[in-house]
Amino acid sequence: MSEQRFGEFVLIRKEGHVAEFVLDRPKAMNAVSSEMARSIGEACAALAADREVRVTVLSSSNDRAFCVGADLKERNSFTDAELVRQRPTARAAYTGVLELPMPTVAAVHGFALGGGYELALACDLIVADATTVVGLPEVSVGVIPGGGGTQLLPRRVGAARAAELVFTARRVEAGEARELGLVDVVAEDARTAALELAGRIAANSPVGLRAAKKAMRLGQGLDLRAGLEVEDAAWRSVAFSGDRAEGVAAFNEKRKPAWPGE
């Protein structure tokens, strides 16, 4: 296993082809300060460029929270001009997670509120445990979900359900969150389950995984005909790859593939 730290509050652990992206500001329950947001963006840029990583798991070092969202103590000290200057840094953090090219799995334990839940929403899959509480409470403090929540939540659960959750600012516990589709899996231990899921995903072609994710992301919101064109372009990008040749050969030879990753 290798480890790399980005600033004080983000740790990347890599084992095999799985990276664990650890939110590591435990004393503040991972409240996202400007410094932490900057580190998240830098870590995402490094992961995106790492062709050895096939899956990323987003987790927390805090035993009570995945992430409680923006650092409101810091925000309270900002002038209007400082808030405007900080906005691109905050956006880069959430966009960085959203645009990671490999499949991503959030391992949610405890509170995932506001920007914390938006970081989970930016992942492809969300694994939670019984302690999980999620929500987008931003309208209760006079703002809106600004880390992608107004766009990602309706895509996950539908417009009306997202509207109810955003407008009421209510918190949702694990059982109901699973029923509503706010999380995908509720496990006894979210981190363990997320890493196991990541391991199963990482056994597959890295070229295929990235192309499949790109096709699904780009196809969202398009009509079927346009979506199928996106899919065809993604298929063409992998059809003549080394991974495709190795996958077909391994299938016919009844062995596990040794993916070249190209």
Steps between C-alpha positions, in 0.01 A plus 500: 500500500621853421384828651515858379377805686356810336525784745396430858152365438505251210670161492516264201572134570560266207495123518507310175269678258276656766559848642342610827444875511481582871343823623728560797393801704354304792500779761258699281297196384652561156340841457634622167715808551669687217823315574326163498312582179829589334651170611200302374540661158875426492447138606235452232735635232768254609260206504356588160848479352583166667428224247568230761191595702188318380263592784499772767327471839419829675507452878542685830741478792236633742294250700189722512483652153582448137494878449277772648534730200648846468696648788239752617731641766741599224217623279368720782826693497495567125421833343287487187813547291678214677200271445508578128874428484456171687224369274725362220704306760186345644360415158827339393482260795152370420559500125828318554323207665219506245740490205729222623524272194489170688199358692463656845333365815415712807527323836265700723506470879311741724408846376521585129337840487501786252829499315585172670205328336583679175846337505323163533256593221799573276596133528348227283386286793429575867549234768370594846465340842232518770647819650459695177301823488487688170344826393532829314409761766638806320171691467476496881805727514403722208688344210446211258684171444789641301728199467289331234205401721224673303615314187621165631218423744218530240700274267524244779148505647280705264395865499209490747679294763809719473284812533342372821840421651664828398203723590442343842873475579421184694748235605443140395625196690649190341189284460288767334801620301529152347126488426510840328813421301712758681753223564542175310606249766468489879766270647621417849829680432488751215874528445556124493205447266610785272853364474368151426276642228794697362705182487234324294480795262880525472520141371352625173663678207623849594445613141147360504419649842605852403322484165180365657501777761560765235216366286254495790598847620493663155175326410306633801227736393529422129221346298543131420628550145768747614588278796556204272741711294694577818505128575622416151786748529599343833482152346728608216750634753540154657421259215859492373674535835748262657250438779238383253745259334613366837143465630388295202815284511465437873134403459583247230799364692294474823742711706498829685597793278823690553379842394757715318290806583520649153 
